[in-house]
């Protein structure tokens, strides 16, 4: 037994189970808050997302941790970026944020494809106008 498990009485399995449970509760409460902000009922979202009403309820209460596919369906039902849900669920690393990027990702009137295209165009303009400033040495493997 390690010092960590002796002091708390938790096994590594108990700690891992708590981490998964906390992640499920976090993504569930986030989905619920987004659904409520969009003024969509649980039943409506389950229909829009193509998941059962009881399953969506369990996700929101943190009893189930949805797969990436289900998160994508929920994001589509909420008309929000699936990237946001993937990051909240720990399936994607958080990307740099900024006011333009955040506004594009939050815009519910754009499709996921439109958001990605706009972000690509925006980033290409930034690279064009400030050459060499957007690539950090750690990204290229170069040592400065």
N, C-alpha and C positions, 0 to 999 in steps of 0.2 A: 504494500500500500504506500502511496506517495504521501508526502507531508500535506498536500492539498486535500486529499481524500480523507486522511486521518482527522484533520482538524474539523471538517464539516460532516464527516460520516457519509459523504456521497461517493458513489462509485463513478467511474468515467461514463458509464452508461446512463446514470442518473443525470449527470451534468449535460450530456448530449441530448437527452430527452427534454430537459428544461429549455435548452437553446432552441430546439425545434418547436416546442410549444410556444415560446416567446415570439419566434419568427412568425408562426401561424397566427397568433393573436395580433401581432403588429400589422400584417398584411390584411387580415380580416377587418380590423378596426379601420384601416385606411380605406378599404373598399367600401365599407359601410358609410364612412364620412363622405366619400366621393358620390355615392349613390344618393345620400340624403341631400347633398349640395345640388345635385342635378335634379332633385325632386322626382326621383324615380322610385317606385315601390319595389320591394323585394321580388314580388311576383312578376312585375314588368321586366326587371333586369334579368331574372332567370329565363324569361321567354326570349328577350333580346340576345342574351349570351348563349342560349341553347344548353343551359345546365338546369338540373332539376331544382325546384324551389327548396326542398329540404337540404340538398347539398350546398347551395349558395348560403343558406342560413347557417349551416355548420361552419362554412368558411368564415363568414362574418363574425361568428362567435369564437373563432380560434380553435375549433375542434378538428378541423381538417386543414391541411396545407395543400393548396391547389398546385397542379402541374403547370408548366410553362404554357401548354396548350390552353388549359382552362383560363389562365390569367389573360392570355391573348383574347379569348372569347369575351371575358368580362370587360376588358379594356374597350373592345369594339362596341359592346353593349352600352358602355358609359360614354362612348365617343371621346376617348382619351388615348394618350399614347401608351401602347403596351410596354414601351421602354420604361416608363415610370413605374408600372407595376412590377416589372422584372427586377428593377433596382431595389424597390421596397422589399421584395421577397428574397433578395440576396442572390438572384440568378444572374445579374449583370453588375459589373463594377460601375460605380457612379462616375458619370462623365462630367467634364467641367460644365459649370452652369454660367449663365449670364442672362441679362435681361431679354435679349433677342431670342436666344435659344429657349429660355423658359416660356416666353410668350408664345412662340411657335408650337411648342409641345403641349401647351395648355389650351390652344385654340381648338374648340370642339367643332368648328365649321370646316376644318380641313381633314382630309383623309390621312391615314398613316403615310401613304406614298407621297402625298403632296408635302407633308411635313419634312420627310427625309430629303426630297428634292430641294426644297427651300433651304434647309440646313446645309446641304452640300454646296449650293450656290453661294450662300452667305460665307461659308468657310473658304471657298475658292476666292472670293473677293477680298477677304481678310488676308489671305496668303499673298495675293497679287499686290496689295497695297502696302504690305509690310514684309517683304521677303526676308526669310531667315529668322524671323522673330517667333514663329509659331511652333517650330520644331526644337524641342529641348534636347540636350546631349543624351539624356538617359533614354529618349525615345529612339534614337538612331544607333545607339551603342557606342557613339564616339565619346572620347574623353576630352574635356576642355582643359 
